Amino acid sequence: MSENKQYDAAPDFTAVDSSGRQITLSEYKGKKNVLLIFNRGFQ
């Protein structure tokens, strides 16, 4: 895995949304805002 530097574009990735649908970061390319939340859960 390569190291990202400040202001580098984020690498494309696939994740599952709260509805169970797979989404990719590239689906939002050109949109004004993208908010990423990584829930660590509770133990």
mmCIF entry with sequence, helices, sheets and N, C-alpha, C, O atoms, coordinates in Angstrom:
data_MODEL
# 
_entry.id   MODEL 
# 
_entity.id                         1 
_entity.type                       polymer 
_entity.pdbx_number_of_molecules   1 
# 
_entity_poly.entity_id                      1 
_entity_poly.type                           'polypeptide(L)' 
_entity_poly.nstd_linkage                   no 
_entity_poly.nstd_monomer                   no 
_entity_poly.pdbx_seq_one_letter_code       MSENKQYDAAPDFTAVDSSGRQITLSEYKGKKNVLLIFNRGFQ 
_entity_poly.pdbx_seq_one_letter_code_can   MSENKQYDAAPDFTAVDSSGRQITLSEYKGKKNVLLIFNRGFQ 
_entity_poly.pdbx_strand_id                 A 
# 
loop_
_entity_poly_seq.entity_id 
_entity_poly_seq.num 
_entity_poly_seq.mon_id 
_entity_poly_seq.hetero 
1 1  MET n 
1 2  SER n 
1 3  GLU n 
1 4  ASN n 
1 5  LYS n 
1 6  GLN n 
1 7  TYR n 
1 8  ASP n 
1 9  ALA n 
1 10 ALA n 
1 11 PRO n 
1 12 ASP n 
1 13 PHE n 
1 14 THR n 
1 15 ALA n 
1 16 VAL n 
1 17 ASP n 
1 18 SER n 
1 19 SER n 
1 20 GLY n 
1 21 ARG n 
1 22 GLN n 
1 23 ILE n 
1 24 THR n 
1 25 LEU n 
1 26 SER n 
1 27 GLU n 
1 28 TYR n 
1 29 LYS n 
1 30 GLY n 
1 31 LYS n 
1 32 LYS n 
1 33 ASN n 
1 34 VAL n 
1 35 LEU n 
1 36 LEU n 
1 37 ILE n 
1 38 PHE n 
1 39 ASN n 
1 40 ARG n 
1 41 GLY n 
1 42 PHE n 
1 43 GLN n 
# 
_struct_asym.id          A 
_struct_asym.entity_id   1 
# 
_struct_conf.conf_type_id            HELX_P 
_struct_conf.id                      HELX_P1 
_struct_conf.pdbx_PDB_helix_id       AA1 
_struct_conf.beg_label_comp_id       LEU 
_struct_conf.beg_label_asym_id       A 
_struct_conf.beg_label_seq_id        25 
_struct_conf.pdbx_beg_PDB_ins_code   ? 
_struct_conf.end_label_comp_id       TYR 
_struct_conf.end_label_asym_id       A 
_struct_conf.end_label_seq_id        28 
_struct_conf.pdbx_end_PDB_ins_code   ? 
_struct_conf.beg_auth_comp_id        LEU 
_struct_conf.beg_auth_asym_id        A 
_struct_conf.beg_auth_seq_id         25 
_struct_conf.end_auth_comp_id        TYR 
_struct_conf.end_auth_asym_id        A 
_struct_conf.end_auth_seq_id         28 
_struct_conf.pdbx_PDB_helix_class    5 
_struct_conf.details                 ? 
_struct_conf.pdbx_PDB_helix_length   4 
# 
_struct_conf_type.id          HELX_P 
_struct_conf_type.criteria    ? 
_struct_conf_type.reference   ? 
# 
_struct_sheet.id               AA1 
_struct_sheet.type             ? 
_struct_sheet.number_strands   2 
_struct_sheet.details          ? 
# 
_struct_sheet_order.sheet_id     AA1 
_struct_sheet_order.range_id_1   1 
_struct_sheet_order.range_id_2   2 
_struct_sheet_order.offset       ? 
_struct_sheet_order.sense        anti-parallel 
# 
loop_
_struct_sheet_range.sheet_id 
_struct_sheet_range.id 
_struct_sheet_range.beg_label_comp_id 
_struct_sheet_range.beg_label_asym_id 
_struct_sheet_range.beg_label_seq_id 
_struct_sheet_range.pdbx_beg_PDB_ins_code 
_struct_sheet_range.end_label_comp_id 
_struct_sheet_range.end_label_asym_id 
_struct_sheet_range.end_label_seq_id 
_struct_sheet_range.pdbx_end_PDB_ins_code 
_struct_sheet_range.beg_auth_comp_id 
_struct_sheet_range.beg_auth_asym_id 
_struct_sheet_range.beg_auth_seq_id 
_struct_sheet_range.end_auth_comp_id 
_struct_sheet_range.end_auth_asym_id 
_struct_sheet_range.end_auth_seq_id 
AA1 1 THR A 14 ? VAL A 16 ? THR A 14 VAL A 16 
AA1 2 GLN A 22 ? THR A 24 ? GLN A 22 THR A 24 
# 
loop_
_atom_site.group_PDB 
_atom_site.id 
_atom_site.type_symbol 
_atom_site.label_atom_id 
_atom_site.label_alt_id 
_atom_site.label_comp_id 
_atom_site.label_asym_id 
_atom_site.label_entity_id 
_atom_site.label_seq_id 
_atom_site.pdbx_PDB_ins_code 
_atom_site.Cartn_x 
_atom_site.Cartn_y 
_atom_site.Cartn_z 
_atom_site.occupancy 
_atom_site.B_iso_or_equiv 
_atom_site.pdbx_formal_charge 
_atom_site.auth_seq_id 
_atom_site.auth_comp_id 
_atom_site.auth_asym_id 
_atom_site.auth_atom_id 
_atom_site.pdbx_PDB_model_num 
ATOM 1   N N  . MET A 1 1  ? 0.852   -1.177 0.000  1.00 0.00 ? 1  MET A N  1 
ATOM 2   C CA . MET A 1 1  ? 0.000   0.000  0.000  1.00 0.00 ? 1  MET A CA 1 
ATOM 3   C C  . MET A 1 1  ? 0.895   1.236  0.000  1.00 0.00 ? 1  MET A C  1 
ATOM 4   O O  . MET A 1 1  ? 1.828   1.334  0.797  1.00 0.00 ? 1  MET A O  1 
ATOM 5   N N  . SER A 1 2  ? 0.612   2.163  -0.882 1.00 0.00 ? 2  SER A N  1 
ATOM 6   C CA . SER A 1 2  ? 1.413   3.380  -0.955 1.00 0.00 ? 2  SER A CA 1 
ATOM 7   C C  . SER A 1 2  ? 0.926   4.394  0.077  1.00 0.00 ? 2  SER A C  1 
ATOM 8   O O  . SER A 1 2  ? -0.222  4.366  0.521  1.00 0.00 ? 2  SER A O  1 
ATOM 9   N N  . GLU A 1 3  ? 1.823   5.272  0.432  1.00 0.00 ? 3  GLU A N  1 
ATOM 10  C CA . GLU A 1 3  ? 1.491   6.287  1.430  1.00 0.00 ? 3  GLU A CA 1 
ATOM 11  C C  . GLU A 1 3  ? 0.906   7.514  0.740  1.00 0.00 ? 3  GLU A C  1 
ATOM 12  O O  . GLU A 1 3  ? 1.469   8.001  -0.241 1.00 0.00 ? 3  GLU A O  1 
ATOM 13  N N  . ASN A 1 4  ? -0.205  8.009  1.238  1.00 0.00 ? 4  ASN A N  1 
ATOM 14  C CA . ASN A 1 4  ? -0.803  9.234  0.702  1.00 0.00 ? 4  ASN A CA 1 
ATOM 15  C C  . ASN A 1 4  ? -0.178  10.430 1.389  1.00 0.00 ? 4  ASN A C  1 
ATOM 16  O O  . ASN A 1 4  ? 0.142   10.393 2.577  1.00 0.00 ? 4  ASN A O  1 
ATOM 17  N N  . LYS A 1 5  ? -0.014  11.471 0.632  1.00 0.00 ? 5  LYS A N  1 
ATOM 18  C CA . LYS A 1 5  ? 0.504   12.717 1.173  1.00 0.00 ? 5  LYS A CA 1 
ATOM 19  C C  . LYS A 1 5  ? -0.628  13.741 1.183  1.00 0.00 ? 5  LYS A C  1 
ATOM 20  O O  . LYS A 1 5  ? -1.640  13.575 0.502  1.00 0.00 ? 5  LYS A O  1 
ATOM 21  N N  . GLN A 1 6  ? -0.444  14.786 1.955  1.00 0.00 ? 6  GLN A N  1 
ATOM 22  C CA . GLN A 1 6  ? -1.462  15.825 2.053  1.00 0.00 ? 6  GLN A CA 1 
ATOM 23  C C  . GLN A 1 6  ? -1.833  16.334 0.667  1.00 0.00 ? 6  GLN A C  1 
ATOM 24  O O  . GLN A 1 6  ? -0.958  16.584 -0.162 1.00 0.00 ? 6  GLN A O  1 
ATOM 25  N N  . TYR A 1 7  ? -3.104  16.483 0.423  1.00 0.00 ? 7  TYR A N  1 
ATOM 26  C CA . TYR A 1 7  ? -3.701  16.971 -0.825 1.00 0.00 ? 7  TYR A CA 1 
ATOM 27  C C  . TYR A 1 7  ? -3.696  15.948 -1.956 1.00 0.00 ? 7  TYR A C  1 
ATOM 28  O O  . TYR A 1 7  ? -4.131  16.269 -3.062 1.00 0.00 ? 7  TYR A O  1 
ATOM 29  N N  . ASP A 1 8  ? -3.214  14.716 -1.714 1.00 0.00 ? 8  ASP A N  1 
ATOM 30  C CA . ASP A 1 8  ? -3.351  13.662 -2.720 1.00 0.00 ? 8  ASP A CA 1 
ATOM 31  C C  . ASP A 1 8  ? -4.822  13.278 -2.825 1.00 0.00 ? 8  ASP A C  1 
ATOM 32  O O  . ASP A 1 8  ? -5.558  13.357 -1.842 1.00 0.00 ? 8  ASP A O  1 
ATOM 33  N N  . ALA A 1 9  ? -5.245  12.869 -4.001 1.00 0.00 ? 9  ALA A N  1 
ATOM 34  C CA . ALA A 1 9  ? -6.610  12.360 -4.158 1.00 0.00 ? 9  ALA A CA 1 
ATOM 35  C C  . ALA A 1 9  ? -6.734  11.044 -3.402 1.00 0.00 ? 9  ALA A C  1 
ATOM 36  O O  . ALA A 1 9  ? -5.805  10.236 -3.397 1.00 0.00 ? 9  ALA A O  1 
ATOM 37  N N  . ALA A 1 10 ? -7.861  10.833 -2.772 1.00 0.00 ? 10 ALA A N  1 
ATOM 38  C CA . ALA A 1 10 ? -8.096  9.580  -2.047 1.00 0.00 ? 10 ALA A CA 1 
ATOM 39  C C  . ALA A 1 10 ? -8.218  8.437  -3.051 1.00 0.00 ? 10 ALA A C  1 
ATOM 40  O O  . ALA A 1 10 ? -8.791  8.619  -4.126 1.00 0.00 ? 10 ALA A O  1 
ATOM 41  N N  . PRO A 1 11 ? -7.687  7.265  -2.716 1.00 0.00 ? 11 PRO A N  1 
ATOM 42  C CA . PRO A 1 11 ? -7.843  6.123  -3.623 1.00 0.00 ? 11 PRO A CA 1 
ATOM 43  C C  . PRO A 1 11 ? -9.302  5.677  -3.655 1.00 0.00 ? 11 PRO A C  1 
ATOM 44  O O  . PRO A 1 11 ? -10.024 5.812  -2.667 1.00 0.00 ? 11 PRO A O  1 
ATOM 45  N N  . ASP A 1 12 ? -9.726  5.147  -4.792 1.00 0.00 ? 12 ASP A N  1 
ATOM 46  C CA . ASP A 1 12 ? -11.100 4.663  -4.909 1.00 0.00 ? 12 ASP A CA 1 
ATOM 47  C C  . ASP A 1 12 ? -11.276 3.440  -4.014 1.00 0.00 ? 12 ASP A C  1 
ATOM 48  O O  . ASP A 1 12 ? -10.361 2.626  -3.892 1.00 0.00 ? 12 ASP A O  1 
ATOM 49  N N  . PHE A 1 13 ? -12.428 3.306  -3.397 1.00 0.00 ? 13 PHE A N  1 
ATOM 50  C CA . PHE A 1 13 ? -12.724 2.147  -2.561 1.00 0.00 ? 13 PHE A CA 1 
ATOM 51  C C  . PHE A 1 13 ? -14.209 1.856  -2.616 1.00 0.00 ? 13 PHE A C  1 
ATOM 52  O O  . PHE A 1 13 ? -15.006 2.696  -3.035 1.00 0.00 ? 13 PHE A O  1 
ATOM 53  N N  . THR A 1 14 ? -14.572 0.657  -2.190 1.00 0.00 ? 14 THR A N  1 
ATOM 54  C CA . THR A 1 14 ? -15.968 0.230  -2.121 1.00 0.00 ? 14 THR A CA 1 
ATOM 55  C C  . THR A 1 14 ? -16.324 0.001  -0.663 1.00 0.00 ? 14 THR A C  1 
ATOM 56  O O  . THR A 1 14 ? -15.533 -0.565 0.091  1.00 0.00 ? 14 THR A O  1 
ATOM 57  N N  . ALA A 1 15 ? -17.507 0.438  -0.264 1.00 0.00 ? 15 ALA A N  1 
ATOM 58  C CA . ALA A 1 15 ? -18.000 0.253  1.097  1.00 0.00 ? 15 ALA A CA 1 
ATOM 59  C C  . ALA A 1 15 ? -19.490 -0.072 1.022  1.00 0.00 ? 15 ALA A C  1 
ATOM 60  O O  . ALA A 1 15 ? -20.102 0.009  -0.043 1.00 0.00 ? 15 ALA A O  1 
ATOM 61  N N  . VAL A 1 16 ? -20.054 -0.437 2.149  1.00 0.00 ? 16 VAL A N  1 
ATOM 62  C CA . VAL A 1 16 ? -21.479 -0.750 2.235  1.00 0.00 ? 16 VAL A CA 1 
ATOM 63  C C  . VAL A 1 16 ? -22.156 0.363  3.024  1.00 0.00 ? 16 VAL A C  1 
ATOM 64  O O  . VAL A 1 16 ? -21.711 0.712  4.117  1.00 0.00 ? 16 VAL A O  1 
ATOM 65  N N  . ASP A 1 17 ? -23.241 0.925  2.466  1.00 0.00 ? 17 ASP A N  1 
ATOM 66  C CA . ASP A 1 17 ? -23.951 1.987  3.172  1.00 0.00 ? 17 ASP A CA 1 
ATOM 67  C C  . ASP A 1 17 ? -24.911 1.393  4.200  1.00 0.00 ? 17 ASP A C  1 
ATOM 68  O O  . ASP A 1 17 ? -25.000 0.174  4.344  1.00 0.00 ? 17 ASP A O  1 
ATOM 69  N N  . SER A 1 18 ? -25.624 2.256  4.908  1.00 0.00 ? 18 SER A N  1 
ATOM 70  C CA . SER A 1 18 ? -26.512 1.796  5.983  1.00 0.00 ? 18 SER A CA 1 
ATOM 71  C C  . SER A 1 18 ? -27.693 0.983  5.473  1.00 0.00 ? 18 SER A C  1 
ATOM 72  O O  . SER A 1 18 ? -28.371 0.319  6.258  1.00 0.00 ? 18 SER A O  1 
ATOM 73  N N  . SER A 1 19 ? -27.947 1.026  4.165  1.00 0.00 ? 19 SER A N  1 
ATOM 74  C CA . SER A 1 19 ? -29.024 0.222  3.570  1.00 0.00 ? 19 SER A CA 1 
ATOM 75  C C  . SER A 1 19 ? -28.518 -1.100 3.009  1.00 0.00 ? 19 SER A C  1 
ATOM 76  O O  . SER A 1 19 ? -29.293 -1.884 2.462  1.00 0.00 ? 19 SER A O  1 
ATOM 77  N N  . GLY A 1 20 ? -27.217 -1.348 3.144  1.00 0.00 ? 20 GLY A N  1 
ATOM 78  C CA . GLY A 1 20 ? -26.639 -2.586 2.649  1.00 0.00 ? 20 GLY A CA 1 
ATOM 79  C C  . GLY A 1 20 ? -26.202 -2.525 1.193  1.00 0.00 ? 20 GLY A C  1 
ATOM 80  O O  . GLY A 1 20 ? -25.780 -3.535 0.631  1.00 0.00 ? 20 GLY A O  1 
ATOM 81  N N  . ARG A 1 21 ? -26.300 -1.346 0.574  1.00 0.00 ? 21 ARG A N  1 
ATOM 82  C CA . ARG A 1 21 ? -25.928 -1.174 -0.830 1.00 0.00 ? 21 ARG A CA 1 
ATOM 83  C C  . ARG A 1 21 ? -24.436 -0.872 -0.938 1.00 0.00 ? 21 ARG A C  1 
ATOM 84  O O  . ARG A 1 21 ? -23.905 -0.071 -0.168 1.00 0.00 ? 21 ARG A O  1 
ATOM 85  N N  . GLN A 1 22 ? -23.757 -1.514 -1.897 1.00 0.00 ? 22 GLN A N  1 
ATOM 86  C CA . GLN A 1 22 ? -22.349 -1.223 -2.119 1.00 0.00 ? 22 GLN A CA 1 
ATOM 87  C C  . GLN A 1 22 ? -22.214 0.090  -2.878 1.00 0.00 ? 22 GLN A C  1 
ATOM 88  O O  . GLN A 1 22 ? -22.893 0.323  -3.878 1.00 0.00 ? 22 GLN A O  1 
ATOM 89  N N  . ILE A 1 23 ? -21.329 0.934  -2.383 1.00 0.00 ? 23 ILE A N  1 
ATOM 90  C CA . ILE A 1 23 ? -21.060 2.212  -3.031 1.00 0.00 ? 23 ILE A CA 1 
ATOM 91  C C  . ILE A 1 23 ? -19.553 2.351  -3.208 1.00 0.00 ? 23 ILE A C  1 
ATOM 92  O O  . ILE A 1 23 ? -18.775 1.741  -2.474 1.00 0.00 ? 23 ILE A O  1 
ATOM 93  N N  . THR A 1 24 ? -19.150 3.150  -4.179 1.00 0.00 ? 24 THR A N  1 
ATOM 94  C CA . THR A 1 24 ? -17.729 3.432  -4.378 1.00 0.00 ? 24 THR A CA 1 
ATOM 95  C C  . THR A 1 24 ? -17.510 4.932  -4.293 1.00 0.00 ? 24 THR A C  1 
ATOM 96  O O  . THR A 1 24 ? -18.402 5.726  -4.589 1.00 0.00 ? 24 THR A O  1 
ATOM 97  N N  . LEU A 1 25 ? -16.320 5.299  -3.888 1.00 0.00 ? 25 LEU A N  1 
ATOM 98  C CA . LEU A 1 25 ? -15.995 6.717  -3.796 1.00 0.00 ? 25 LEU A CA 1 
ATOM 99  C C  . LEU A 1 25 ? -16.111 7.383  -5.159 1.00 0.00 ? 25 LEU A C  1 
ATOM 100 O O  . LEU A 1 25 ? -16.514 8.542  -5.249 1.00 0.00 ? 25 LEU A O  1 
ATOM 101 N N  . SER A 1 26 ? -15.762 6.663  -6.220 1.00 0.00 ? 26 SER A N  1 
ATOM 102 C CA . SER A 1 26 ? -15.804 7.248  -7.568 1.00 0.00 ? 26 SER A CA 1 
ATOM 103 C C  . SER A 1 26 ? -17.225 7.624  -8.002 1.00 0.00 ? 26 SER A C  1 
ATOM 104 O O  . SER A 1 26 ? -17.389 8.450  -8.900 1.00 0.00 ? 26 SER A O  1 
ATOM 105 N N  . GLU A 1 27 ? -18.254 7.033  -7.381 1.00 0.00 ? 27 GLU A N  1 
ATOM 106 C CA . GLU A 1 27 ? -19.635 7.415  -7.694 1.00 0.00 ? 27 GLU A CA 1 
ATOM 107 C C  . GLU A 1 27 ? -19.900 8.880  -7.349 1.00 0.00 ? 27 GLU A C  1 
ATOM 108 O O  . GLU A 1 27 ? -20.808 9.498  -7.906 1.00 0.00 ? 27 GLU A O  1 
ATOM 109 N N  . TYR A 1 28 ? -19.117 9.425  -6.442 1.00 0.00 ? 28 TYR A N  1 
ATOM 110 C CA . TYR A 1 28 ? -19.335 10.781 -5.961 1.00 0.00 ? 28 TYR A CA 1 
ATOM 111 C C  . TYR A 1 28 ? -18.355 11.781 -6.557 1.00 0.00 ? 28 TYR A C  1 
ATOM 112 O O  . TYR A 1 28 ? -18.329 12.943 -6.152 1.00 0.00 ? 28 TYR A O  1 
ATOM 113 N N  . LYS A 1 29 ? -17.540 11.333 -7.525 1.00 0.00 ? 29 LYS A N  1 
ATOM 114 C CA . LYS A 1 29 ? -16.580 12.237 -8.157 1.00 0.00 ? 29 LYS A CA 1 
ATOM 115 C C  . LYS A 1 29 ? -17.330 13.375 -8.842 1.00 0.00 ? 29 LYS A C  1 
ATOM 116 O O  . LYS A 1 29 ? -18.298 13.145 -9.567 1.00 0.00 ? 29 LYS A O  1 
ATOM 117 N N  . GLY A 1 30 ? -16.876 14.596 -8.607 1.00 0.00 ? 30 GLY A N  1 
ATOM 118 C CA . GLY A 1 30 ? -17.516 15.771 -9.184 1.00 0.00 ? 30 GLY A CA 1 
ATOM 119 C C  . GLY A 1 30 ? -18.619 16.353 -8.318 1.00 0.00 ? 30 GLY A C  1 
ATOM 120 O O  . GLY A 1 30 ? -19.102 17.452 -8.593 1.00 0.00 ? 30 GLY A O  1 
ATOM 121 N N  . LYS A 1 31 ? -19.029 15.634 -7.271 1.00 0.00 ? 31 LYS A N  1 
ATOM 122 C CA . LYS A 1 31 ? -20.032 16.167 -6.346 1.00 0.00 ? 31 LYS A CA 1 
ATOM 123 C C  . LYS A 1 31 ? -19.350 17.185 -5.442 1.00 0.00 ? 31 LYS A C  1 
ATOM 124 O O  . LYS A 1 31 ? -18.132 17.155 -5.269 1.00 0.00 ? 31 LYS A O  1 
ATOM 125 N N  . LYS A 1 32 ? -20.136 18.079 -4.871 1.00 0.00 ? 32 LYS A N  1 
ATOM 126 C CA . LYS A 1 32 ? -19.555 19.141 -4.056 1.00 0.00 ? 32 LYS A CA 1 
ATOM 127 C C  . LYS A 1 32 ? -18.963 18.634 -2.743 1.00 0.00 ? 32 LYS A C  1 
ATOM 128 O O  . LYS A 1 32 ? -17.846 19.013 -2.389 1.00 0.00 ? 32 LYS A O  1 
ATOM 129 N N  . ASN A 1 33 ? -19.679 17.793 -2.025 1.00 0.00 ? 33 ASN A N  1 
ATOM 130 C CA . ASN A 1 33 ? -19.206 17.338 -0.715 1.00 0.00 ? 33 ASN A CA 1 
ATOM 131 C C  . ASN A 1 33 ? -19.373 15.834 -0.576 1.00 0.00 ? 33 ASN A C  1 
ATOM 132 O O  . ASN A 1 33 ? -20.358 15.255 -1.036 1.00 0.00 ? 33 ASN A O  1 
ATOM 133 N N  . VAL A 1 34 ? -18.402 15.220 0.061  1.00 0.00 ? 34 VAL A N  1 
ATOM 134 C CA . VAL A 1 34 ? -18.485 13.805 0.415  1.00 0.00 ? 34 VAL A CA 1 
ATOM 135 C C  . VAL A 1 34 ? -18.124 13.711 1.887  1.00 0.00 ? 34 VAL A C  1 
ATOM 136 O O  . VAL A 1 34 ? -17.074 14.203 2.301  1.00 0.00 ? 34 VAL A O  1 
ATOM 137 N N  . LEU A 1 35 ? -18.983 13.084 2.682  1.00 0.00 ? 35 LEU A N  1 
ATOM 138 C CA . LEU A 1 35 ? -18.745 12.926 4.113  1.00 0.00 ? 35 LEU A CA 1 
ATOM 139 C C  . LEU A 1 35 ? -18.514 11.456 4.399  1.00 0.00 ? 35 LEU A C  1 
ATOM 140 O O  . LEU A 1 35 ? -19.353 10.616 4.074  1.00 0.00 ? 35 LEU A O  1 
ATOM 141 N N  . LEU A 1 36 ? -17.387 11.143 5.002  1.00 0.00 ? 36 LEU A N  1 
ATOM 142 C CA . LEU A 1 36 ? -17.070 9.763  5.373  1.00 0.00 ? 36 LEU A CA 1 
ATOM 143 C C  . LEU A 1 36 ? -17.120 9.644  6.886  1.00 0.00 ? 36 LEU A C  1 
ATOM 144 O O  . LEU A 1 36 ? -16.508 10.438 7.601  1.00 0.00 ? 36 LEU A O  1 
ATOM 145 N N  . ILE A 1 37 ? -17.846 8.655  7.365  1.00 0.00 ? 37 ILE A N  1 
ATOM 146 C CA . ILE A 1 37 ? -17.917 8.391  8.800  1.00 0.00 ? 37 ILE A CA 1 
ATOM 147 C C  . ILE A 1 37 ? -17.513 6.949  9.019  1.00 0.00 ? 37 ILE A C  1 
ATOM 148 O O  . ILE A 1 37 ? -18.097 6.037  8.435  1.00 0.00 ? 37 ILE A O  1 
ATOM 149 N N  . PHE A 1 38 ? -16.524 6.745  9.851  1.00 0.00 ? 38 PHE A N  1 
ATOM 150 C CA . PHE A 1 38 ? -16.073 5.401  10.179 1.00 0.00 ? 38 PHE A CA 1 
ATOM 151 C C  . PHE A 1 38 ? -16.504 5.101  11.611 1.00 0.00 ? 38 PHE A C  1 
ATOM 152 O O  . PHE A 1 38 ? -15.910 5.605  12.565 1.00 0.00 ? 38 PHE A O  1 
ATOM 153 N N  . ASN A 1 39 ? -17.529 4.287  11.753 1.00 0.00 ? 39 ASN A N  1 
ATOM 154 C CA . ASN A 1 39 ? -18.063 3.933  13.060 1.00 0.00 ? 39 ASN A CA 1 
ATOM 155 C C  . ASN A 1 39 ? -17.238 2.800  13.643 1.00 0.00 ? 39 ASN A C  1 
ATOM 156 O O  . ASN A 1 39 ? -17.174 1.714  13.067 1.00 0.00 ? 39 ASN A O  1 
ATOM 157 N N  . ARG A 1 40 ? -16.614 3.044  14.769 1.00 0.00 ? 40 ARG A N  1 
ATOM 158 C CA . ARG A 1 40 ? -15.794 2.019  15.410 1.00 0.00 ? 40 ARG A CA 1 
ATOM 159 C C  . ARG A 1 40 ? -16.640 1.064  16.234 1.00 0.00 ? 40 ARG A C  1 
ATOM 160 O O  . ARG A 1 40 ? -16.149 0.012  16.644 1.00 0.00 ? 40 ARG A O  1 
ATOM 161 N N  . GLY A 1 41 ? -17.863 1.392  16.480 1.00 0.00 ? 41 GLY A N  1 
ATOM 162 C CA . GLY A 1 41 ? -18.726 0.524  17.277 1.00 0.00 ? 41 GLY A CA 1 
ATOM 163 C C  . GLY A 1 41 ? -18.463 0.693  18.767 1.00 0.00 ? 41 GLY A C  1 
ATOM 164 O O  . GLY A 1 41 ? -17.600 1.467  19.182 1.00 0.00 ? 41 GLY A O  1 
ATOM 165 N N  . PHE A 1 42 ? -19.215 -0.035 19.544 1.00 0.00 ? 42 PHE A N  1 
ATOM 166 C CA . PHE A 1 42 ? -19.083 0.034  20.997 1.00 0.00 ? 42 PHE A CA 1 
ATOM 167 C C  . PHE A 1 42 ? -18.803 -1.352 21.529 1.00 0.00 ? 42 PHE A C  1 
ATOM 168 O O  . PHE A 1 42 ? -19.326 -2.343 21.019 1.00 0.00 ? 42 PHE A O  1 
ATOM 169 N N  . GLN A 1 43 ? -17.987 -1.416 22.543 1.00 0.00 ? 43 GLN A N  1 
ATOM 170 C CA . GLN A 1 43 ? -17.672 -2.709 23.160 1.00 0.00 ? 43 GLN A CA 1 
ATOM 171 C C  . GLN A 1 43 ? -18.130 -2.731 24.586 1.00 0.00 ? 43 GLN A C  1 
ATOM 172 O O  . GLN A 1 43 ? -17.954 -3.735 25.275 1.00 0.00 ? 43 GLN A O  1 
# 
